[in-house]
Amino acid sequence: STASLTAHAIDVDAPGGRALVRGLGLHLGHERVALVGRNGVGKSSLLAVLAGRDTPRAGTVVRRGRLEFVPQDLTGAPGSTPGERRRQALLRALESEPEILLLDEPTRDLDAGGLDWLEARLAAHSGTLLCVTHERRLLRGFRLFFVLSETGGRAFQGSFDELVAELTRLDQERRRDYAESLARLIREERHTASVCRRRERKK
């Protein structure tokens, strides 16, 4: 299929107006991508914009193909449990055989049986898939990740374990850079203080 989802330089804000994503470009063809990142970086807000539920503050999103979106927060029939509502919403989306499927925390409220069911259904889904999840079992089924952070977004290709190793390495590098810049500041302050003391003594 020629289904695709493309974001051109989009800006996304949190409901309260806080800037989350700035100038993001993203193109999804026939791919299965897990959208990952810390809580609060804007994964759900970005997904809602890509799905057409919300409008980006700037930029455009072009969708080609039938799209289904299952958000994190569901409303459902009274009397049904959150797990039943989640499974019904996922089943409806999957059975319509969308060319593009966007899922926000699809394992929320599912029991072990529901998780097995979802894993099997997603493996059989033949279209484009973009999924926000913290569930390691689901994440291990992906080979393409889009990592969203405060500094922007970047794609990573490899296994989930390789992604974790890469993010740990980057985090350690950032901490090392921070520690080095602190040490440099302290050295400069000490140098300035000693120069001042020498000047004072000369007076």
N, C-alpha and C positions, 0 to 999 in steps of 0.2 A: 504494500500500500504506500501511497505518497503522503501519508499523514505526517504532520510536523507541528511543532510548537516553537515559536520564536519570539524572544523578548528583545526589543531594540532600546538600549540605553534607558531602562526603566528606573524610576525612583519609587520606593515603597516606604510609607510611613506607618507607624503603629497607630491603632485607633485613637490614642491620645495626641497624635501629632509628632511623636518622637521619630527622628530619621532612622530608618533601619537599613535600607538598601539604596545605594546611589549609583546611577549609570550602569546598571547591570545588563550585560548582553548574554543571551543564552539561546542555543539552538538544539532542539531535540528532534531527531528523525526517528527511525525505528530502533529505539534503544530502551534499556531498562536501567533506570538511574535511582539511586537512593540519595535523598537530600538530607544531609546531616549537619550538625552544628550545635553549639551550646544552646540551652534554653534562653529565650529572650533575644536571639539574634534576628528573628523575623521569618522563620521557616513557614509557619502557618499563614502569616500575612502575605508572603511571597506566593505561596500555593494558591491562595484565594484570588490573587491578582492574575496569576497565570490561567486559572480556571475561568476567569471572567466574572467572578462573584463580586470582586472589588475592582476599582479603577486605579491604575498607577497614578502617582502624583505628577509624573512626567514620563515620556516615552510611550511606546506602543507594544502591544502583544498581538501576534498574528497566529491564529489557530486554523489549521487545515485538517479536517477530519472530524468525525463524531467524538465528542469529549464527554466523559463522565467524571464527576468529582464527588468523593465522599469525605466531607469535612470531619474534623475532630469532634465537634459538638453536634449531637443529633437530637432531633425531636422525633418522638415516635408515638405509637398507639399507647394510651394509658393502660396499665396492667401488664405491659411487657417489661422484661428486665433490660437494663442497659446492654447486656451481652446479646440478648435476642434482637434488640433494635440494631445493634452494630452488624450482626450477621445478616439480618434482612436487608439493610442498606447496601452492604457489600455484595450480597447475592443479586440484588436488583441491578447494580452497576455492572457486575461481571456478566450477567445473563443478557444484557443489551449488547454485548460484544463491541464495546467502544474501540475506536482506533487509538484513542488517547485516554489513559486512565490515570487520574491524580488521586492519591490517597494520603490523608493526614492522620497519622497514628492509627492505622487500621486494626492493630491488635488490642487497642484499649477496650477493656471490659470483656475480652474473650477468655474463655477457659482453655485448658490444654487441648481439648478436642477441637475447639474453635480455631486454635492456632494451627493445628495439623491440617484442618480443612482449608484455611486461608493459604497456607504454604503451598498446598497441592494446586489450588485454584490459580494462584499467581504464577506458578511454574507453567501452567497450561495456557495462560493468557498470551496471545500472540502479538498484541499491539504494543504501542509505546506505553511505558510505565514510569511514572515519577512518584516516588513514595517517601514520605517523611515517617521515620520510625526509629525507636530506640531499642527495638527488640532484636537481640543479637542473632537469634535463629533466622529471622527474615534477612537481616543485613548480610549474613553469610551467603545468601543466595545471589547477591549482586556482585558485579565485576566493574561497575562504573559508579562513581560517587561524585556528588557535587557538594563541596564543603563550603558552607556559608559561615562567615565570621564578621566581626566588627570592621574588618579591613576590606571586605568584599567577598567574592566567591571564586572558587577554582575547582576544576575537574581533576579527578584522580582515577586512574585505571589500575586495577589490581584487585586482590582479595581484600576482604574486610580486615583480616589480621595484618596485611601489609599496610593498609590505611592507618590502622591504630599505631603501628610502628613508626610510620612517617610523621603522624601528628605528634607523637611523643618526642620524636627527634626535633621537630620544629619548635615545640614548646620549650625543650631544653635549650635550644639555640637562643630563643627569645629571652629566656631567663638569664642565660650566660651574657647576652648582649646588655641586658638591664644591669646585671651585677658589674660588668665591665664599665658601663657608663657611670654608675654610682662611684666605683673606685676612682675613676678619672676625675670626677667632680671633687671627691675628697682630697685627692692629690693636689688638684688646682687650688682648692681652698687653703690647704696647708702651705703651699708655695706662696700664695698671696699673703698669708699671715706672717710667714717668716721674712718676706721682703719688707713688710710693714714694720716688723720688729727691728730689722737691720736699720731701716730709715730712722726709726725712733732713737736707736742707740747712737747713730751718727749725729743727730741733733744734740 
